[in-house]
Amino acid sequence: RRWIRLSNANGSLEALEIPSLTFAAGSHALFNGVKEWTVVALPKEPQIATRDGVTRVSAPGVTVEFRGVRIERGREAITVRLQ
């Protein structure tokens, strides 16, 4: 819950003091990577902006910046899919 930062060649995500959950891409998230990251209970609706091919999703305590993503908006969720 304290702090998480994940990145690859296309971008990064970071959360500080926001509850989140990771799902490993293999047997272990640290060694095989992360397949899914879920953040719950954001204090404010995230702002979404795309500039120069980089999409940024931000809310207090959370920042997601990736190139080449697809944004899906649901009634109570925003999904960022890496392509």
N, C-alpha and C positions, 0 to 999 in steps of 0.2 A: 504494500500500500504506500510506502514512503516515496520511492522514486524508481522509474523505469525509463530507459532509453534504448531504442532498437533502431538499427539502420542497415541499409544496403546501398548498392550503387545508385539506386533511383531516388533515395530520400531517407527520411527518418521520422520517428515519432517519439514523443516524450510526455510523461505524466509525472506530476509532483503532487503528493497528498490527495490523489484521486484514486478511488478503488478501481482496480482493473484485474483482468484475468488473461493469461496467455495459454495457448494450446500449442504444444510442440509439433513440429513438422515430422519428427522421427521419435526415437525413444527418449530423447532429452532435449529440452529447448535450448540450453546453453551450447550443446555440441552439434545439434542437427538443425537449428533454426526454429523460428516461430511461424506457424501456419495461420494463426488467428489471434487477434488481440481484441478484447472487449472491455469497454469502459462503461461504467454505470453511474447514475446519479450525478450528472454534471450540474453544477450550480446555475448554469445559464446556457441557453441554446447556442450551439457552435456557429461561428461565422465561417463561410466558405468563400474562397476567392481563388481564381486561377490567373496566373500572370506568367508569360513567357513559357508556357507549357508545364508549369509547376502549380499544383493544387495545394492550397493551405487550408486546413481545417483547424480552427482555434477556439478555445473556450478557456476560462480561468483554470489554470493548472494543466492544460492539455494543448499540445501542438503536434500536428501531423503535416508533414510536407513531403509530397512525392510527385514525381514526374510520371506521366502515363497512367493515370488512374481513372476509374469510372465511379461516379458518386451515385448511390441509390438512396433515395429518401423514402422512409416509411412514416407511418403515423407517429411513432415514438422512437424511431431509430434512424441513424444515418450510417450507411455502410460505404466504406472506401475499399474498392477492389483494385488490387494491383493487376495490371494487364501484362 
